[in-house]
Amino acid sequence: MCGIVGYIGKRDVAPLLLEGLQRLEYRGYDSAGIVVTSPKAAGLKMVKAKGRVRDLEARVPKRFTGTTGIAHTRWATHGAPSDINAHPHLDADNKVAVVHNGIVDNAAELRTKLEAEGVVFLSETDTEVITHLIARSQADSLEEKVREALKHIEGTYGIAVMHADFNDRIVVARNGSPVVLGIGEKEMFVASDVAALVAHTRQVVTLDDGEMATLKADDFRTYTTSGASTNATPETVEWEAASYDMGGHDTYMHKEISEQPDAVDRVLRGRIDDRFSTVHLGGLNLDAREARSIRRIKILGCGTSYHAGLIGASLIEGMARIPADAEPASEFRYRNPVVDPDTLYIAVSQSGETYDVLAAVQELKRKGARVLGVVNVVGSAIAREADGGVYVHAGPEVCVVSTKCFTNTVVAFALLALHLGRIRDLSVTDGKRIIEGLRKLPGQIEEILKSEDDIRKLAKKYAGAQSMMFIGRVRGYPVALEASLKLKEISYIHAEAYPASELKHGPLALIEPALPTVAIVPDDDLLEKNRAALEEIKARSGRILAVAHQVQEKADHTIVVPKNEDELDPILMGIPLQLLAYHTALAMGRDIDKPRNLAKSVTVE
C-alpha cells in the first residue's frame, strides 16, 4: 500500500500522475514511482525514488512523455523503503508494470516456485510476484493474463496493470483494497482514493471485491475475476477539489480541527424532528418494530473509530436502554464470536474501507447478522456491504490522524441513540433536552477553538514530558483514550489512558513530578469521585492538567470547556485535547500531517 493513480487519454500523463500522488501524500508513504507509455512508444519508461513525491519529481527526466501511465506511493510492508522496493514493479523484459495496494499472503510460496522456474527477483516485495505471474501467462489478452495471475494470489489487492504489448489500456482489479475509476471526456482515470480524481472528474465508479475493469481512453468496462460482465453506473462525488486544499492553514490537521463547528452542523442538518422530539435517519433501513426487537448492540471499529464506538455504546445504553458495548474489529474477527440474531452490529470506519472492519462485516453477514455502518465516505465498501447506516458528513479528512471525523462520528451516535431511545422509553422531555444540547454543539465548539492561544501556551509547558497519563471516568474514559492516542500519533510522546477509578489498582505507582496527568473532569454526578482521583495524584507530587467545566483547585492547569447535557459533554471535552496534541507536536517540530509509520486508511492486516 498506499496510493494508486493511473491515467489513459491524450494529455501528457506524467504531470497528471505526479499531481495525483501529491493529493494522496496525506495517506502516509515512504517511496514513490511512476511508469508511462503511449500508443507510439516502444516500451515502458519508469522512475522510482525513496522519499517524498518531490524526490520522485526531481528524478523525472524532461522528456518523460506519454499518454498512459500508473503511479504509486508505497507504505512498506514487505521490504524496507528503497528505490528498488518502490512501485511500480516491472518484469525482466520490461513489458509488464504493476502497482499494488494490499498484501499477498502466499508471496513467499509463490516466490520460491517462480525462482525454481528461473525467475530473478529484484525487490523484497510481495507485489513483484504479481508482475512475474502476469508476464509468464500465455493468455492472448491482458485481461486474461491478469485474471490468470490473480487465481494464484491469496490475500488483498487493489492493482493497476500496464503491458507494453497492450498499450491502449490499463487493467485494474480489487479484492479488499479500494479501486475507484474516474470517468472523463475521452480520458479515464483510476485511483485508490477519490482525492486523486476530483480535480479532473467527479464521475466515479467504485469497484467491488472480486471485480476488474479495463480502461481505454474513450471507454471502460467492468467484469468479475471469473470474466462475467458487471453493470457499473458512475456516481457523482459530493466533494470538490477545493475540499482537499489546505485553505490558508499551516497543516491539514489544524484546518480540520477548525472545521468542526461546520462539520457538526452538517451531520445534524435535516435530521432533527422537533415535532416528535426525535431525529430522522432514513438510511438505517430499520423500522420501529425491528428497532424494538434489538436486545443488544455491538459496535466494531479500529483506533479512533473504536474510541468513538465506546462513547456511542455509552450513549445508546443511556438513552435507549439497550445493552451496548464496543470492541476493536481487529480482535473481534479472530475470536470466533457468538453471533446472536437479536444483536445489532454497527461497523465504524472513517474511510469505509478499513480492512479489519470490512472483514468483520463480511464475516457477520456470512453468519446472518444485521449490520449497520457509520462511515464518512459515501459508496465505500462498508457502506455497500452494510444493511443500512448513517453517514457522518464530516467532509474530506486529509491529515492521517482523525479529528473532525471522530467528533462527527460521536454526534452521529448521539443521533442514533436518540432515535432508538424515542422508539423505546426515552421521554419527550428528555428528547427535547438532547436536541437542544445537539443544537448548541457547533457554537460551543467555536467557543473552545477561540481558546487556542491559551492551549498553545499550555502545550509548550508539557512538550518536554517523556510520558503522560490520561484519566477519565465512565463517559470521560473514552475521551482519555482518544486524547492519549492523538498525542502518541503526532508527538511520539508515550501516553497511556486509564479509567480514573483504576488508579489505585496499579497506575499510581507511576505517578511522579516527571509524569503529567491529563484528567477529564466533567461537572456531572461523578464530579466528587473525579476530584478524589486528583487528590490521589497531587498527594504523590503529580502534575495535573484538567479538562473541566470549572477550574479545579487541585490541578496545576485547567482548560475550561462549556457545559452541555451530561450525555453530550464528551464531544466537547475532546476538542481542546486535539489542540493540545497538535501544539505539543508543533512545539517538538513533528511532521504533523504525516506522522511516522502510519497510513491514513489501513487496508491491510
N, C-alpha and C positions, 0 to 999 in steps of 0.2 A: 504494500500500500504506500502512496496515499492519494495522489491526484492524477487523473487521466484527462487529457484534452486531445481531440482529433478534429480534422477538417478536410473536406474534399469539395472543390469548386474551381473557380477561375482566379481567385485572388492569390497573391504571394503568401504562402502559408506560414513561413517562419515567424513573422511579426505577430500573426494571429495566435499561434500556439504559445509564444512567449508571453503575450498578454494574458492568455487563459491561465497559464501556470502562475503568473503573478496574482491572479484573482483567487487561486487556490492555495497561496502560501500560508494562509491562516490555519490550514489543516495540520501543519506540522510536518517537517520533512528534513532529510539530511543530504540529498543529492537530486539531480535533475538531468533530463536528457531529451533529445528531440531527433526524429528521423523524418526525412522528406523525400518526395519523388514527384514526378509528373508524367503525363502520357508520353512525352518525348524523351524522358530521361532513360539513361542506360541502366540504372540501378537505384539503390538506396543510398542516401547520404545521411550520416549520423554524427552527432556531437553529444558528449556527456560530460558532466562535471560534478565532483563532490562539492557540497556547499549550497549556496543560495542560487536562486534563478538568475540573479545578476552575474554570478560567476559563470553560469552557462552562457548567458547572453554575450559575455566578453569573449567567449571562445568561438562563437558562431562566425564563420567567415562572411565577408561582404557578399560573395557570390554563392550564397547558400540558398538557392531559389528552388521553388517547386510549388505545386498547386494541391498536393495531397500530403498529409503528414499526421503523425501522432507524437505526443509528448507526455512526460510523466514527472511527477515529484515523488521521490521514494522516502518512505519511513522504514528503516531497516528492520527486517525480521530474520531472514537468512543471510548471514554475511554482514560484516561491518560496513559502514558508509565508505564508499570509494568510487573512483571513476568507473572501474570495471563492474562493480556491483550495481551501479545506477542503471535504470531502464532508459530506453528500450534495449532489448536483447536481440542480437542477430544470430543466424545460423552460420555455419562455416563458409557457405557460399555467398553470404551477404544478400540473400534473397528474401528471407522472412524476418520481419520485425514484430516484436510483441511488447506491449506494456500490460501490466497486470497489477491489480489490487487483490489482496486475499492471501491465502496460504495453501500450498499444495501439500496435503498431509502425507502422501506417499511419495514425496520427491526423492528421498534417499533410495528407495527401492527402484524407482524409475531411472535415476541417475546411474545406479550400478548396472542395470540392464543395458542402458544405452552405451555406457563406457565399454561394456563387453562386446558391443557391436561395432566399436571403433570410434564412437563419438568423443571428441575432445571438448571438455567444458572450460570456458574462460572465467566464469564467475562462480561465486559460492551460493548463488541464489536458487530458490526453488523455481522461479519463473523461467530460467533458461531451459528447464526440462520441457516446458510447453513449446518453446521455439523449435527445439530439435524434433519433437514429435510431429509438429506441423510440417517441417521441412522434409521429413522422411516419408510422409504419406504419399502414396502413389495415386491418390484420387485426382480426377480431372479438373475440379473446381476448387477455389479457395474455400468456399463454404463447406464443401465435403472434407477437405483437409483439416479444417478447424474442428468439424464435428467428429471426425475420427480420432483426433488428438484428445478431445475432451472426454471420450469414452474411457480413457486410461486415467483420468485425473480424479483423485479423491480430495475433497476439500472445498474451499471457497474461491471464487474468482469473479472479477469484472475485468474483461480483457478487450483490447483492440489490436487487430492484426492487419499488417500490410504485407504484400508479396510483390516482388519486382516483376513477376510474370503476369500479375493481375493488378496492374497499377491504376485501374479505373475504379477501384472500390476499397473500402475498409470493411472488415468483418468484425463484429463485436459479439460478446456473449456475457451472460450474467448467471451467477449462482452464489447468492449470499453477499454480494458486494455491488453497490449501485452502479448502474449504467443508464445514462439519460441521453436521448437523441435530441438534437436541436434542428428544427425544420426551417430552412431558409428558402430564398428565391434562387433556384439553380445553384444551391450550395447546401451542404449538410454538415452538421457538427455532431460531436459526441463528447461527453464528459462524465466524470463521476459525480459532479455536483452542478446544479443549475447556475451557481455563481460564475462559472466559466462561460456560460452561454448567454446570459441576459443582456449583455452589451450588443448582441448581434441578432438574437431572436427570442421571443417569448413563447413560441410554439414548441412544445416538447412532447416527447414520448418516453415514458419510464418503462424500461424492460422489467419483466417479472423473472423470478428464478426459473431456470431451465429454458430461457428464451434467448434467441440470437437475432441479429439484424445485419443486413447488407446495406451499406451506404454508398450511393453513387452521387455524382454532382447534381443530378436532376431528379433523383428518386430514392426511395428507401423501401425495404420490405422486411417484415419480421416473421419469425418462424421458430418452432421449438428445436431443441437439440436433436430430436428424432426426425426433423425435417417437415413436420406438419405446419402449414401456414397459420398465422395468427392475425387477428384484426386489430391493429393498433390505431387508435384515434388520437391525434395531437390534442393536448390541453394547453390552456394559456396560463403561464406562470403569473402569480399575483404580484410578485416583487419586481421592481425595476432595477436597472443597473445602478442608479444613484443610491439605492438602499445599501449597497456594498461599499460605498465610499466612506472615507473617514470623517467627512463633514466638519472639518476645522479642528477636530480633536487631535491630540498627540498620539493617542493609541485607540484601537478599536474597543478595548475594554472600557476605557473612560467614556467613549461615545455610548456604548451600550448600557453602562450604569446610568448615564444621564437620560437615556431614552425611556426609562422605566415608568415615569408618570404617563406618557402617551401609550406605552405598551399595555399597561394595566387598563387604561381606558378602552383600548381595543378589545381586550378579552371580555370586558363587561358589556360593550356596546351591543344593543339589540337583544340582549338575553334576559334582562330583568323584567319581571311581570309584577307590577305593583298591585294589580287588582287582586291577585291571589297570594301575594307576598312570597313569590317563588321565582324561578328562572325557567326559561325555555332552552333546552339543549336538544335540538332536533336531530342531531347526528347520533344520539345514543342507540336508536332502534330498540328501545326498551320501554314498553308500555307500563301503566301503573300496576296492573295485575302482576306482571313479571317482576317489577321492582319490589313489590311486597313479598314475593316468594323467595327473595335472596336471604340466605341465612348467614353468610359470611362473605367478606371481601378480602382478596389477597392482591396486593399491589407489588409489581415487579419493576425494577429499574436498576441502573448501574451508576455509581458515582453520585453526581449532583441529582440526577433523576431519582435515585434511591432515597436521598435525603428529602426531596420534595414529596416522595411517596410516604415517608414516615409522618410528615406533617399532614398529608392527605388522609392517612389512616386515622390520625387523631381527630381530624375534622369530621370524618364520616361517623366514627363512633360517637362523638359528642353530639352531633346534630341529628343523625339518622338512627342512632342506637342500634347499629349493625356491627357485630364484631368485625374488626378490620385490623390487618397488620401489613407490614411491608417487608420485603426480603430482597437481597441482591439477586437479580436474574441470573448472574453468573454462577451462583451457588444452587439456586433452585433447579436449574435444568440438569444438574448432575446427581441429584439426590433421590431420584425415583419417587417423586412426591405422590401422595394420595390425591387424586383429582375428584373432588366432590361435586355432584351435579347441582347442588344448592349453593355453590360458591361462585361468585362473580370475580373474574380475574381482570386486573387492569394493568396494562403494559405502558410504561412511561419511557419516552425517549425524545430528546430534543430533535434529533435528525430524523427519527423514524426508521433508521437503518442500523442501529446499534446491534451488532451480531448476536451477542449473548441474549438480549431481549427478544430479538426476532426468532432465535432458535427456541426460546422458551414458549413464545406464542405458537409456533408451529407444532411443538410437542403437545401443548394444551389443546390445540384444535384437533390434533390427531386423536386425542383421548375424549373428544366430545365436549370440552369445556366451552363456556361462553366467555369471550374475551373482548374487552373494550380497550381502545388505545387513547392515550393522552399524549399527543405529539404536536410538534410545531410545523412540520413540513407537509403540506397538502400533497396527497398522492404518493407518499413514501411507502416503503414496504410494509411497515407495521400498520399504517393506516389502511392499506389494502387488505391485509390479512385479517384484521380485527372485524368483529361483528358490528361494531359501531364505535363511537368515541367522541372526544372533544378536542378540537384544535385550539391551541393556546394563543395563536395570533401575536407572537412576540416580534415577528419580523425577522429578517436575517440576522444571525448572530455569528460574527466573523472571528472574534477572539477565541482561542482554544478553550479558555475557561468560561463557563456559563454564568451569567448574572441575570440579565433580563428574562431569559427563558426559565430560569429557576423560579423567579418571582411570579411570572405569569402562570407557570405550572401549578404553583401553590394556590393562586387565585382560582384557577380552573377547578382544582379540587374543592375549594370552598363553594363554588357554584354547584358542583356535583353533590356535595354533602347537603347543601340547602335544598336542592331538587329532591333528593331521596328523603330527606327529613320531612319535607312538607307532604310528600306522599304518605309518609308513615305517621309519626306522632309529634312532629315539631309544630308548635302553636303558631297562629297568625302573628301574635305579638313578637315571638322570637324571630319569625321570618322577616318581619319589618325591621327589627333591630339589626339583623345581619345585613340586610340590604342597605340600610343607612350606613353601616360600617364599610361595606364594599364601596359605596359611592364616595366615601371620604378618602379612600386609599390614594388615588392619584395626587390629590392636594397635599396629603401628609408626606408622601414620598418626596414631593417637590420641596417641602419644608426641611426634610432631612438632608437633601442634597445641598441646600443652602449653607449647611454647617461644614462643608467640605474643608475649608481652611483650618478649622479647629481640629478636624480629624487628621489632616496632613501633619499638623504640629505634633499630635499625639503619636502618629506613626513613626516620626523621627526618634521619639523617645524610646520606642520599643524595637526599632530596627536592628539594634545591636544584640538582641537576645539570641541565644543558641537554640532555645526551645521554648515553646509556650503551651500552656494548658488552657483549654476551653471547657467551661462547665455550664450546664443548664438543667433544669428540672422539668419533666413531663413535656409540655409544649416547647420549652426552651432547649431541650436536649438536641433535637434535630437541627435547630439553628446553630448550636455549638458545633455539631458535626460538620455542617456545611461551611461555617466560618473557618474551622480548622483546615478543611480541605482547600479552601481558597488560598489561605496563607501558604500551605505546603506547595501548591501548584505553581505559584508565581514568584514567591520569595525564596523557596527552598529551605525555609526555616522549619525544623522539625516541630510538629504540633500534634497534640493529642486532645481528643474530646471525651469527656466522661459525664455521666449523669451526676449532678451535684450531690445527690443522695448517696453516691458510691465513694465519695472522697474518703470517708473514714474506713472504707473497706480495702484500702491499699494505696491509692494515689497520693494520700497525704505524705507518704514517705518521700515524695519528690519535691515537696514544697520547700523553697528557699528563696532568698532575695534575687538570685540569678534567674529564677523561673517565673516569669509573669503569668498571671491567670486572667483570662477574659471571662467574665461572668455575665450570663444572661439573667436579668432580674426584673421580670415584668411585675407590674402592680396588680396582682391577682390574689387568689386565696392562698397561694403558696409563698407570698412575699416574705413572711417571717421565717419560713423554712430556708429560703434562699439567703436571707440576711445571716442566718446562723452559719451557713457554709462560708460566708465572707469572714465571719468571726474566727472560724477554724483556720482559715488561710492566714489571716492577719496575726493570729497568735503565734504563727510559725514564721513570721517576718516575710511573708509572701507579698509581692506587689500585685495590685488588683486594678484592672480596667473594667468597669461595669458598664453594661448597656442596659439602661433602665428608664422608667418613666419619671423618675425624680432622682436628685443627687443622692448617692449612697455614702453615708458617713464613713464607713469602713473602707471604701475604695480610694485608691490614690487618684484616680481619674474616673469621671463618669461621662458617658455620651448619653444625653437625654433625648429620647425619641417621643413623638406624640402618642397619646393613648388612643386606642381604638377599642373595639369589643375584644374580650379576652381571647376568643377563638381566632381572631384575625391579627392579634399582636405579633405573632411570629413572622408574618410577612414584613412588617415594618422593622423589626429588630434585626433582620438580616441585612438590610440596606447599608447601614453605617459600617458593618463589618466587611462588606465588599470594598468599600472605600479604604478601610484600614489596611486590608491586604494589598490593595492597589498602591497606596502611598508608601507602605513598607517596602514593597518590591521596587518601587521607583527610587526610593532613597538608597537602595542597595545596588542600583544600576542594572536590574534584571531586564531581559527581553520579554516584556510583559505579554505581548500578543502571541509569542512563540516560545512558551516555556519548554525547557529541555526534556527530551524523552517522551513527550506527549503528542498526541494527534487529536484533531477535533472530533472526528466521527470514527469510533473504534469498530471496524467491520471485520476484524479477525479475532480469534480466541486468544 
